[in-house]
Each structure stands twice: as structure tokens, then as C-alpha cells.
Amino acid sequence: MNITQMLMPLFAQMWWMILLIFIVAAFKVFKPILKGKFGEFAVSAHVKLYLDKEQYTLLNDCTLPDAQNQTTQIDHILLSPYGIFVVETKNYKGWIFGSERQKMWTQKIYKSSYKFQNPLHQNYKHQKVLEQILADILEPHLIHSIVVFMPDCEFKTSMPDNVFRGATWIDYVKTFKEPCISAMKLKRIQRRLEQEILEKSWKTQRQHVKNLQQAKADMDRESSLK
């Protein structure tokens, strides 16, 4: 009897444990992605429920090239006659501490604290990429930044006017009531963005993650030299 024949009965009995280990490992890998997608789905639902579809068009999960031959990933771009809104979604739980100028914000869950990049700074880059892409079509001051946290978190510091929990960001969008972009220009903007947005694929995602890792390594290297 060879080794394969000896191990086959063992594998026959243990297959379910191997499958369970695989499922647990896959869940750990994909949990952050699924968590983020849930937040993005919630924002999409807000738009469908509370904004006029004749006036507002939502582009989701937009990966765009930037001036440094890298990529930036924007959760949502909301097009309207009243301005273009760049929406960054954060699906965090616990207490959130932060201010407009802080480089890092803090998430606290019970006795554990975690640092994350100020989402306003993150969204600033997104704005700049859009300004570059739309430079010959749209004035920069018509592009607005919004950060949306899910309702599971609680703000423990006073937040900037463009940072929200849950669907309250919709009320902020509705404060922009003066039409400033014509219907024809909106169509041009949408066509330009759809031309620039990279194909949604694993290849695009992998390249974006690689770019993020390289950017983080560059920042760490610069910090170590200071």
C-alpha cells in the first residue's frame, strides 16, 4: 500500500475541516472588502431613495489614473446641475475622533484604538484628480468633498461640516440649490469620466493595491529620513 492509499481514508474524514479552514481564511481576506462594499451600497441606496434621479447621477467605485502615473479609487462621484460631489465612504464602528487638520484620525472600540488616515485628506487627492481630468470642462470650485460614515459609529469630537453619519449627507447635498452646470456640460463630464475610469477587474484592483503599498512605503521612507 502506497502513501496515497494510506492517506485517502484520512482525507475522506477530514475534508470538512479543510473546507472550514479555507472558508475562514477567505473570510479574513475578503472581510475588509465586503465591509467597504456595504458602506458603498448604503450610499447608493441613499441616492436612490432621497434624490431625484432626473437631477442626480451616481458613479460608483471609480478607479482613475492620476498625474503621477498611479491610480486613485473614488467610492462615489455624484453628478448634478448644482455641482459635482466626491463621496468617500467609511464603514467603521465605535467612537471616532478627528478634526479637519489632523493627519490621522482615531477609531476606538472598547479599550482598543486604531489610527486611520484623515478621510478629508484622502478625499482631497480625489478632488485633485477630478480637477485634472475635467480641467477643460469644469471650474474646480464646483467639485465638493463629502465623507460619509455609517451609523454604527459615534463621533466623539466636533466634525467638519462636510463629514456625516448615515443618510444625513443627503441634506447637505440639497443645500446646493443654485444650478451652475448645464445639462450639456453634465453629459460631457459624465462621458469624460466614463472614458477615464479603468475597467472594473481584479487586474485593476491588484494594480491599485500595489500603488497604495508603494505610496505607503515612500511615506514611511520619507518619515524615517526626517
Secondary structure by P-SEA (a helix, b strand, c coil): ccccccaaaaaaacaaaaaaaaaaaaaaaaaaaaaaaaaaaaaaaaaacccccccbbbbcbbbbbccccbbbbbcbbbbcccbbbbbbbbbcccbbbbcccccbbbbbcccbbbbbcaaaaaaaaaaaaaaaaaccccccccbbbbbbbccccccccccccccccccaaaaaaaccccccccaaaaaaaaaaaaaacccccaaaaaaaaaaaaaaaaaaaaaaaac
